[in-house]
Each structure stands twice: as structure tokens, then as C-alpha cells.
């Protein structure tokens, strides 16, 4: 029962924090009490629900089924080449399209032109190249 629910300024639930953390938020005046129980905790009533004074932007969960585009692949990989870590200018298919590979979250990675040409029409194993990331569908919103 020591947990306190924290709501965003728009009344959306954000997280649960300890009672100690909740009191610190009240002292810093970053939150106000929305609900409390009958007991008091020093100068404050014991909070059960706090609301932030200012709105906090959160990283929303990625919605499944988001379109897999080359721009989205590069954003997922943070504009970095999946083979050398350099600046990515293009997208590479792990299993080449000529062998049945498709543009999907699990089969495409961001790549620099040099690594993309070096890999050519081969799999990373055949080209002797190691993937620095594991391509997968993102679970959170993509960085902009």
C-alpha cells in the first residue's frame, strides 16, 4: 500500500512511485495531491494519487502493424550502418531480394553505401560480415 499512482497533467496514468518519492515530488512542487487517505504524513496528507503540474511527453508504445519503410528502418537503426556503425545512406536486405527477401522489419537494416556494395547479392554470412544489430520490429515509437 506504499505505492502512489502518478498521473500526467492530462490525468493519464504514468507510473507508481514510493511514498518517499511522492513526498519529494510534493516538496519540489512538481506534483499536487489528487487523492489521499485519512492519515497525515508530516505537513501533507498521505497521498494515494498525484498529478504532475506540467505535462510530460512520454515514449508511447509502438503500434503493431506500422508500415515498414526505408525511412522507418533508418530511424529504427538511428541512421547508423548495421555492419560498420558508420552513417547509413541506404537500406540493405539481410536476405537479398533476388533470393526472396522482402522489405520487412526482420529482413532490412540501415547500411552505408560501402557496406551495401560489399555485401552485394549475398547473405551477411556469405560476405563474411557481422551484423551489429538484430533486426526486429520496434516496440516503442521511432525517434524522429
N, CA, C and O atoms as a DFTB+ gen file, in Angstrom:
576 C
 N C O
     1  1       0.826      -1.196       0.000
     2  2       0.000       0.000       0.000
     3  2       0.863       1.250       0.000
     4  3       0.331       2.359       0.045
     5  1       2.190       1.099      -0.050
     6  2       3.075       2.238      -0.031
     7  2       3.226       2.910      -1.378
     8  3       3.821       3.984      -1.461
     9  1       2.707       2.313      -2.432
    10  2       2.849       2.894      -3.763
    11  2       1.856       4.025      -3.982
    12  3       0.723       3.994      -3.502
    13  1       2.324       5.031      -4.727
    14  2       1.491       6.176      -5.054
    15  2       1.407       6.265      -6.572
    16  3       2.432       6.233      -7.254
    17  1       0.204       6.375      -7.100
    18  2      -0.004       6.495      -8.535
    19  2       0.285       7.928      -8.970
    20  3      -0.190       8.881      -8.353
    21  1       1.077       8.074     -10.051
    22  2       1.389       9.397     -10.584
    23  2       0.679       9.550     -11.922
    24  3       0.823       8.720     -12.819
    25  1      -0.093      10.631     -12.038
    26  2      -0.810      10.941     -13.270
    27  2      -0.107      12.086     -13.979
    28  3       0.493      12.950     -13.339
    29  1      -0.183      12.087     -15.305
    30  2       0.332      13.211     -16.070
    31  2      -0.600      14.398     -15.844
    32  3      -1.663      14.234     -15.246
    33  1      -0.226      15.583     -16.306
    34  2      -1.069      16.764     -16.142
    35  2      -2.411      16.589     -16.843
    36  3      -3.387      17.258     -16.504
    37  1      -2.455      15.686     -17.825
    38  2      -3.687      15.411     -18.558
    39  2      -4.479      14.249     -17.943
    40  3      -5.406      13.730     -18.564
    41  1      -4.112      13.848     -16.729
    42  2      -4.768      12.781     -15.968
    43  2      -4.535      11.387     -16.536
    44  3      -5.287      10.469     -16.206
    45  1      -3.538      11.199     -17.363
    46  2      -3.191       9.863     -17.848
    47  2      -2.245       9.213     -16.842
    48  3      -1.317       9.871     -16.372
    49  1      -2.451       7.940     -16.496
    50  2      -1.540       7.287     -15.546
    51  2      -0.150       7.115     -16.160
    52  3      -0.018       6.704     -17.313
    53  1       0.887       7.436     -15.377
    54  2       2.267       7.311     -15.850
    55  2       2.991       6.157     -15.176
    56  3       3.521       5.274     -15.851
    57  1       3.015       6.161     -13.848
    58  2       3.766       5.150     -13.128
    59  2       3.364       5.136     -11.667
    60  3       2.573       5.964     -11.217
    61  1       3.920       4.182     -10.930
    62  2       3.756       4.142      -9.487
    63  2       5.108       4.442      -8.868
    64  3       6.136       3.951      -9.333
    65  1       5.102       5.248      -7.821
    66  2       6.336       5.601      -7.117
    67  2       6.159       5.297      -5.641
    68  3       5.041       5.100      -5.165
    69  1       7.271       5.260      -4.922
    70  2       7.220       5.020      -3.478
    71  2       6.649       6.251      -2.774
    72  3       6.611       7.344      -3.339
    73  1       6.215       6.058      -1.553
    74  2       5.684       7.167      -0.767
    75  2       6.769       8.228      -0.552
    76  3       6.490       9.426      -0.598
    77  1       7.976       7.792      -0.324
    78  2       9.099       8.721      -0.128
    79  2       9.305       9.597      -1.366
    80  3       9.472      10.811      -1.254
    81  1       9.291       8.968      -2.551
    82  2       9.445       9.710      -3.804
    83  2       8.281      10.683      -4.001
    84  3       8.476      11.808      -4.463
    85  1       7.089      10.249      -3.653
    86  2       5.902      11.103      -3.789
    87  2       6.025      12.352      -2.914
    88  3       5.685      13.451      -3.352
    89  1       6.502      12.189      -1.695
    90  2       6.677      13.340      -0.800
    91  2       7.714      14.297      -1.376
    92  3       7.539      15.513      -1.312
    93  1       8.792      13.754      -1.938
    94  2       9.808      14.607      -2.562
    95  2       9.223      15.402      -3.727
    96  3       9.571      16.566      -3.928
    97  1       8.334      14.771      -4.489
    98  2       7.684      15.465      -5.608
    99  2       6.802      16.607      -5.086
   100  3       6.738      17.671      -5.702
   101  1       6.126      16.389      -3.957
   102  2       5.284      17.431      -3.373
   103  2       6.129      18.585      -2.836
   104  3       5.762      19.749      -3.000
   105  1       7.246      18.275      -2.203
   106  2       8.122      19.310      -1.658
   107  2       8.700      20.162      -2.792
   108  3       8.793      21.383      -2.666
   109  1       9.093      19.513      -3.912
   110  2       9.634      20.244      -5.069
   111  2       8.545      20.949      -5.859
   112  3       8.838      21.714      -6.778
   113  1       7.287      20.695      -5.505
   114  2       6.124      21.298      -6.162
   115  2       6.018      20.948      -7.642
   116  3       5.616      21.777      -8.458
   117  1       6.385      19.709      -7.981
   118  2       6.204      19.243      -9.360
   119  2       4.911      18.454      -9.498
   120  3       4.507      18.099     -10.606
   121  1       4.258      18.180      -8.360
   122  2       3.004      17.432      -8.379
   123  2       2.079      17.965      -7.288
   124  3       2.512      18.591      -6.321
   125  1       0.794      17.692      -7.482
   126  2      -0.219      18.042      -6.481
   127  2      -0.994      16.781      -6.119
   128  3      -1.064      15.833      -6.901
   129  1      -1.566      16.784      -4.938
   130  2      -2.319      15.625      -4.471
   131  2      -3.698      15.628      -5.116
   132  3      -4.428      16.616      -5.042
   133  1      -4.041      14.523      -5.742
   134  2      -5.382      14.335      -6.302
   135  2      -6.256      13.549      -5.341
   136  3      -7.432      13.868      -5.166
   137  1      -5.687      12.519      -4.715
   138  2      -6.409      11.718      -3.728
   139  2      -5.467      11.399      -2.585
   140  3      -4.262      11.248      -2.781
   141  1      -6.024      11.300      -1.395
   142  2      -5.223      10.916      -0.235
   143  2      -6.106      10.110       0.711
   144  3      -7.333      10.147       0.626
   145  1      -5.446       9.376       1.622
   146  2      -6.245       8.663       2.619
   147  2      -6.334       9.524       3.881
   148  3      -5.866      10.663       3.878
   149  1      -6.913       9.015       4.934
   150  2      -7.226       9.813       6.117
   151  2      -6.013      10.162       6.975
   152  3      -6.059      11.125       7.742
   153  1      -4.941       9.402       6.858
   154  2      -3.778       9.661       7.718
   155  2      -2.942      10.799       7.165
   156  3      -2.996      11.106       5.974
   157  1      -2.163      11.427       8.048
   158  2      -1.288      12.507       7.584
   159  2       0.150      12.033       7.616
   160  3       0.507      11.124       8.365
   161  1       0.966      12.661       6.795
   162  2       2.375      12.311       6.690
   163  2       3.155      13.614       6.781
   164  3       3.492      14.215       5.761
   165  1       3.441      14.048       8.000
   166  2       4.092      15.338       8.202
   167  2       3.114      16.448       7.841
   168  3       1.957      16.403       8.261
   169  1       3.552      17.449       7.071
   170  2       2.658      18.552       6.705
   171  2       1.666      18.185       5.602
   172  3       0.776      18.972       5.277
   173  1       1.821      16.988       5.025
   174  2       0.962      16.574       3.921
   175  2       0.044      15.442       4.348
   176  3       0.413      14.629       5.196
   177  1      -1.159      15.381       3.762
   178  2      -1.942      14.155       3.934
   179  2      -1.253      13.040       3.156
   180  3      -0.565      13.315       2.173
   181  1      -1.420      11.805       3.568
   182  2      -0.757      10.694       2.881
   183  2      -1.361      10.526       1.491
   184  3      -2.529      10.156       1.372
   185  1      -0.570      10.798       0.414
   186  2      -1.121      10.739      -0.943
   187  2      -1.288       9.305      -1.443
   188  3      -0.488       8.424      -1.130
   189  1      -2.335       9.097      -2.221
   190  2      -2.507       7.834      -2.932
   191  2      -2.420       8.065      -4.441
   192  3      -2.036       7.168      -5.191
   193  1      -2.782       9.283      -4.883
   194  2      -2.698       9.651      -6.299
   195  2      -2.151      11.074      -6.397
   196  3      -2.653      11.991      -5.749
   197  1      -1.107      11.241      -7.226
   198  2      -0.533      12.562      -7.515
   199  2      -0.755      12.896      -8.976
   200  3      -0.848      12.011      -9.826
   201  1      -0.841      14.206      -9.258
   202  2      -0.922      14.673     -10.644
   203  2       0.211      15.652     -10.871
   204  3       0.419      16.566     -10.073
   205  1       0.946      15.463     -11.961
   206  2       2.040      16.374     -12.283
   207  2       1.491      17.750     -12.630
   208  3       0.410      17.869     -13.207
   209  1       2.236      18.783     -12.278
   210  2       1.835      20.152     -12.563
   211  2       2.028      20.460     -14.048
   212  3       1.215      21.157     -14.656
   213  1       3.103      19.938     -14.622
   214  2       3.381      20.152     -16.047
   215  2       3.256      18.837     -16.800
   216  3       3.543      17.767     -16.262
   217  1       2.829      18.932     -18.037
   218  2       2.670      17.754     -18.887
   219  2       4.036      17.190     -19.252
   220  3       4.944      17.939     -19.611
   221  1       4.182      15.874     -19.161
   222  2       5.419      15.192     -19.519
   223  2       5.161      14.354     -20.763
   224  3       4.249      13.527     -20.781
   225  1       5.965      14.568     -21.809
   226  2       5.839      13.790     -23.036
   227  2       6.464      12.429     -22.791
   228  3       7.593      12.345     -22.308
   229  1       5.748      11.366     -23.116
   230  2       6.245      10.012     -22.887
   231  2       6.528       9.322     -24.208
   232  3       5.987       9.702     -25.246
   233  1       7.374       8.314     -24.164
   234  2       7.649       7.499     -25.349
   235  2       6.546       6.451     -25.444
   236  3       6.563       5.458     -24.717
   237  1       5.616       6.668     -26.316
   238  2       4.479       5.760     -26.422
   239  2       4.899       4.458     -27.070
   240  3       5.846       4.410     -27.855
   241  1       4.188       3.421     -26.734
   242  2       4.475       2.117     -27.298
   243  2       4.226       2.142     -28.795
   244  3       3.313       2.810     -29.281
   245  1       5.054       1.402     -29.512
   246  2       4.912       1.286     -30.960
   247  2       3.637       0.518     -31.271
   248  3       3.363      -0.517     -30.662
   249  1       2.874       1.017     -32.202
   250  2       1.657       0.315     -32.584
   251  2       2.009      -0.792     -33.567
   252  3       2.600      -0.508     -34.609
   253  1       1.665      -2.051     -33.274
   254  2       1.956      -3.133     -34.199
   255  2       1.311      -2.874     -35.559
   256  3       0.232      -2.288     -35.646
   257  1       1.971      -3.307     -36.588
   258  2       1.435      -3.141     -37.929
   259  2       1.850      -1.836     -38.583
   260  3       1.365      -1.506     -39.666
   261  1       2.746      -1.085     -37.939
   262  2       3.221       0.152     -38.555
   263  2       3.928      -0.189     -39.854
   264  3       4.614      -1.206     -39.948
   265  1       3.760       0.657     -40.846
   266  2       4.374       0.409     -42.141
   267  2       5.885       0.356     -42.038
   268  3       6.510       1.192     -41.386
   269  1       6.451      -0.622     -42.680
   270  2       7.891      -0.778     -42.731
   271  2       8.373      -0.097     -44.002
   272  3       8.195      -0.616     -45.104
   273  1       8.979       1.062     -43.840
   274  2       9.515       1.801     -44.984
   275  2      11.012       1.975     -44.787
   276  3      11.532       1.733     -43.698
   277  1      11.702       2.393     -45.839
   278  2      13.144       2.602     -45.732
   279  2      13.461       3.704     -44.731
   280  3      14.440       3.607     -43.991
   281  1      12.652       4.738     -44.703
   282  2      12.853       5.820     -43.738
   283  2      12.666       5.309     -42.317
   284  3      13.420       5.684     -41.419
   285  1      11.672       4.460     -42.106
   286  2      11.419       3.905     -40.777
   287  2      12.546       2.963     -40.350
   288  3      12.914       2.933     -39.175
   289  1      13.091       2.201     -41.285
   290  2      14.216       1.304     -40.980
   291  2      15.421       2.119     -40.523
   292  3      16.066       1.785     -39.529
   293  1      15.722       3.203     -41.264
   294  2      16.868       4.037     -40.888
   295  2      16.639       4.720     -39.536
   296  3      17.578       4.880     -38.758
   297  1      15.417       5.116     -39.260
   298  2      15.107       5.726     -37.962
   299  2      15.260       4.699     -36.840
   300  3      15.795       5.015     -35.777
   301  1      14.794       3.478     -37.074
   302  2      14.928       2.413     -36.066
   303  2      16.396       2.170     -35.727
   304  3      16.747       1.974     -34.563
   305  1      17.261       2.183     -36.762
   306  2      18.689       1.927     -36.569
   307  2      19.474       3.191     -36.248
   308  3      20.704       3.166     -36.208
   309  1      18.768       4.301     -36.018
   310  2      19.358       5.590     -35.633
   311  2      20.384       6.090     -36.643
   312  3      21.422       6.639     -36.273
   313  1      20.076       5.892     -37.926
   314  2      20.905       6.387     -39.035
   315  2      22.320       5.809     -39.009
   316  3      23.245       6.425     -39.539
   317  1      22.501       4.641     -38.405
   318  2      23.816       4.016     -38.308
   319  2      23.832       2.714     -39.099
   320  3      22.854       1.967     -39.116
   321  1      24.968       2.457     -39.757
   322  2      25.134       1.237     -40.549
   323  2      25.137       0.031     -39.614
   324  3      25.803       0.043     -38.579
   325  1      24.400      -0.995     -39.976
   326  2      24.303      -2.198     -39.152
   327  2      25.551      -3.062     -39.261
   328  3      25.703      -4.010     -38.490
   329  1      26.449      -2.761     -40.197
   330  2      27.660      -3.558     -40.390
   331  2      28.906      -2.886     -39.817
   332  3      29.719      -3.554     -39.178
   333  1      29.074      -1.578     -40.033
   334  2      30.293      -0.897     -39.564
   335  2      30.016       0.189     -38.531
   336  3      30.949       0.664     -37.883
   337  1      28.776       0.590     -38.364
   338  2      28.434       1.621     -37.396
   339  2      28.558       3.035     -37.930
   340  3      28.310       3.998     -37.205
   341  1      28.943       3.169     -39.200
   342  2      29.064       4.492     -39.812
   343  2      27.706       5.080     -40.159
   344  3      26.668       4.517     -39.812
   345  1      27.722       6.207     -40.841
   346  2      26.476       6.878     -41.233
   347  2      25.788       6.087     -42.341
   348  3      26.400       5.778     -43.364
   349  1      24.517       5.762     -42.134
   350  2      23.754       4.965     -43.092
   351  2      23.113       5.864     -44.146
   352  3      22.451       6.848     -43.817
   353  1      23.317       5.516     -45.411
   354  2      22.696       6.265     -46.502
   355  2      21.603       5.463     -47.203
   356  3      20.800       6.022     -47.949
   357  1      21.575       4.161     -46.964
   358  2      20.629       3.308     -47.672
   359  2      20.148       2.182     -46.760
   360  3      20.513       2.119     -45.586
   361  1      19.332       1.302     -47.311
   362  2      18.808       0.160     -46.572
   363  2      19.245      -1.111     -47.286
   364  3      19.185      -1.192     -48.513
   365  1      19.682      -2.096     -46.520
   366  2      20.138      -3.376     -47.071
   367  2      19.183      -4.477     -46.638
   368  3      18.694      -4.480     -45.508
   369  1      18.925      -5.404     -47.536
   370  2      18.117      -6.579     -47.218
   371  2      19.059      -7.680     -46.740
   372  3      19.981      -8.061     -47.461
   373  1      18.838      -8.190     -45.541
   374  2      19.695      -9.243     -44.990
   375  2      19.642     -10.455     -45.912
   376  3      20.688     -10.950     -46.332
   377  1      18.468     -10.933     -46.229
   378  2      18.288     -11.943     -47.271
   379  2      17.958     -11.161     -48.533
   380  3      16.896     -10.543     -48.608
   381  1      18.853     -11.173     -49.539
   382  2      18.655     -10.330     -50.722
   383  2      17.305     -10.547     -51.398
   384  3      16.747     -11.644     -51.366
   385  1      16.793      -9.487     -52.009
   386  2      15.510      -9.570     -52.699
   387  2      15.558     -10.601     -53.817
   388  3      14.549     -11.246     -54.101
   389  1      16.711     -10.766     -54.456
   390  2      16.837     -11.745     -55.545
   391  2      16.687     -13.176     -55.045
   392  3      16.486     -14.093     -55.842
   393  1      16.784     -13.374     -53.734
   394  2      16.629     -14.709     -53.149
   395  2      15.324     -14.834     -52.375
   396  3      15.142     -15.764     -51.589
   397  1      14.423     -13.894     -52.604
   398  2      13.113     -13.971     -51.965
   399  2      12.962     -13.104     -50.735
   400  3      11.923     -13.160     -50.076
   401  1      13.951     -12.313     -50.405
   402  2      13.850     -11.428     -49.248
   403  2      12.905     -10.273     -49.527
   404  3      12.790      -9.814     -50.663
   405  1      12.237      -9.812     -48.499
   406  2      11.287      -8.714     -48.651
   407  2      11.692      -7.556     -47.747
   408  3      12.551      -7.702     -46.878
   409  1      11.070      -6.422     -47.962
   410  2      11.287      -5.284     -47.087
   411  2      10.408      -5.477     -45.852
   412  3       9.218      -5.161     -45.863
   413  1      11.008      -5.994     -44.804
   414  2      10.283      -6.226     -43.554
   415  2      11.186      -5.815     -42.398
   416  3      12.393      -5.651     -42.574
   417  1      10.596      -5.648     -41.211
   418  2      11.361      -5.237     -40.038
   419  2      12.479      -6.223     -39.723
   420  3      13.546      -5.814     -39.266
   421  1      12.254      -7.511     -39.960
   422  2      13.229      -8.544     -39.611
   423  2      14.254      -8.785     -40.702
   424  3      15.254      -9.457     -40.454
   425  1      14.039      -8.255     -41.917
   426  2      14.940      -8.542     -43.032
   427  2      15.673      -7.314     -43.559
   428  3      16.465      -7.443     -44.492
   429  1      15.445      -6.145     -43.008
   430  2      16.081      -4.940     -43.529
   431  2      16.833      -4.210     -42.427
   432  3      16.373      -4.128     -41.288
   433  1      18.001      -3.679     -42.789
   434  2      18.810      -2.900     -41.858
   435  2      19.354      -1.680     -42.580
   436  3      19.487      -1.681     -43.803
   437  1      19.669      -0.641     -41.817
   438  2      20.299       0.540     -42.390
   439  2      21.751       0.187     -42.703
   440  3      22.386      -0.562     -41.960
   441  1      22.278       0.731     -43.814
   442  2      23.655       0.427     -44.206
   443  2      24.269       1.615     -44.932
   444  3      23.574       2.412     -45.562
   445  1      25.583       1.709     -44.827
   446  2      26.289       2.715     -45.623
   447  2      26.472       2.149     -47.027
   448  3      26.349       0.942     -47.234
   449  1      26.762       3.011     -47.979
   450  2      26.905       2.558     -49.367
   451  2      28.039       1.556     -49.517
   452  3      27.915       0.579     -50.255
   453  1      29.135       1.793     -48.823
   454  2      30.301       0.909     -48.940
   455  2      29.957      -0.520     -48.496
   456  3      30.247      -1.482     -49.208
   457  1      29.338      -0.649     -47.317
   458  2      28.978      -1.981     -46.814
   459  2      27.899      -2.628     -47.676
   460  3      27.927      -3.838     -47.901
   461  1      26.950      -1.830     -48.160
   462  2      25.882      -2.364     -49.001
   463  2      26.463      -2.935     -50.299
   464  3      26.047      -4.004     -50.746
   465  1      27.417      -2.231     -50.902
   466  2      28.044      -2.729     -52.137
   467  2      28.932      -3.929     -51.851
   468  3      28.992      -4.860     -52.654
   469  1      29.620      -3.918     -50.719
   470  2      30.497      -5.038     -50.365
   471  2      29.694      -6.314     -50.158
   472  3      30.111      -7.392     -50.582
   473  1      28.550      -6.193     -49.510
   474  2      27.702      -7.366     -49.268
   475  2      27.069      -7.851     -50.560
   476  3      26.950      -9.053     -50.797
   477  1      26.668      -6.904     -51.390
   478  2      26.087      -7.196     -52.709
   479  2      24.912      -8.151     -52.606
   480  3      24.008      -7.947     -51.796
   481  1      24.925      -9.195     -53.430
   482  2      23.796     -10.126     -53.537
   483  2      24.056     -11.385     -52.711
   484  3      23.814     -12.501     -53.170
   485  1      24.552     -11.192     -51.488
   486  2      24.870     -12.328     -50.619
   487  2      24.259     -12.100     -49.243
   488  3      23.830     -10.995     -48.913
   489  1      24.227     -13.151     -48.458
   490  2      23.813     -13.000     -47.064
   491  2      25.022     -12.481     -46.283
   492  3      26.146     -12.593     -46.772
   493  1      24.834     -11.926     -45.102
   494  2      25.982     -11.451     -44.323
   495  2      27.018     -12.549     -44.048
   496  3      28.218     -12.274     -44.048
   497  1      26.568     -13.785     -43.815
   498  2      27.491     -14.893     -43.566
   499  2      28.340     -15.181     -44.795
   500  3      29.549     -15.383     -44.686
   501  1      27.706     -15.201     -45.968
   502  2      28.437     -15.455     -47.211
   503  2      29.444     -14.348     -47.503
   504  3      30.509     -14.607     -48.063
   505  1      29.111     -13.116     -47.127
   506  2      30.001     -11.985     -47.380
   507  2      31.041     -11.826     -46.269
   508  3      31.922     -10.973     -46.373
   509  1      30.952     -12.624     -45.221
   510  2      31.887     -12.522     -44.110
   511  2      31.686     -11.248     -43.296
   512  3      32.642     -10.698     -42.749
   513  1      30.448     -10.784     -43.218
   514  2      30.145      -9.554     -42.495
   515  2      29.275      -9.879     -41.288
   516  3      28.409     -10.752     -41.346
   517  1      29.516      -9.173     -40.208
   518  2      28.782      -9.394     -38.966
   519  2      27.784      -8.271     -38.752
   520  3      28.137      -7.097     -38.870
   521  1      26.546      -8.614     -38.441
   522  2      25.524      -7.611     -38.129
   523  2      25.736      -7.113     -36.699
   524  3      25.849      -7.916     -35.773
   525  1      25.791      -5.796     -36.518
   526  2      25.957      -5.213     -35.189
   527  2      24.632      -5.127     -34.437
   528  3      24.619      -4.978     -33.215
   529  1      23.522      -5.221     -35.162
   530  2      22.194      -5.175     -34.544
   531  2      21.399      -6.392     -34.980
   532  3      21.724      -7.026     -35.984
   533  1      20.384      -6.709     -34.246
   534  2      19.448      -7.761     -34.626
   535  2      18.210      -7.067     -35.155
   536  3      17.505      -6.407     -34.392
   537  1      17.926      -7.199     -36.451
   538  2      16.756      -6.500     -36.989
   539  2      15.456      -7.077     -36.418
   540  3      15.224      -8.286     -36.461
   541  1      14.621      -6.189     -35.886
   542  2      13.349      -6.606     -35.306
   543  2      12.375      -5.442     -35.371
   544  3      12.787      -4.289     -35.504
   545  1      11.099      -5.735     -35.279
   546  2      10.084      -4.681     -35.284
   547  2      10.222      -3.863     -34.010
   548  3      10.317      -4.436     -32.925
   549  1      10.235      -2.526     -34.113
   550  2      10.416      -1.712     -32.906
   551  2       9.218      -1.845     -31.968
   552  3       8.077      -2.000     -32.402
   553  1       9.515      -1.780     -30.663
   554  2       8.457      -1.874     -29.655
   555  2       8.006      -0.512     -29.177
   556  3       6.907      -0.377     -28.639
   557  1       8.828       0.489     -29.363
   558  2       8.484       1.851     -28.945
   559  2       8.420       2.754     -30.162
   560  3       8.811       2.370     -31.264
   561  1       7.924       3.951     -29.945
   562  2       7.849       4.917     -31.026
   563  2       9.245       5.182     -31.571
   564  3      10.215       5.223     -30.814
   565  1       9.345       5.361     -32.878
   566  2      10.630       5.592     -33.509
   567  2      11.120       6.998     -33.228
   568  3      10.314       7.924     -33.142
   569  1      12.433       7.177     -33.083
   570  2      12.958       8.531     -32.886
   571  2      12.752       9.365     -34.139
   572  3      12.747       8.845     -35.255
   573  1      12.583      10.657     -33.941
   574  2      12.360      11.497     -35.116
   575  2      13.637      12.099     -35.623
   576  3      13.624      12.835     -36.610
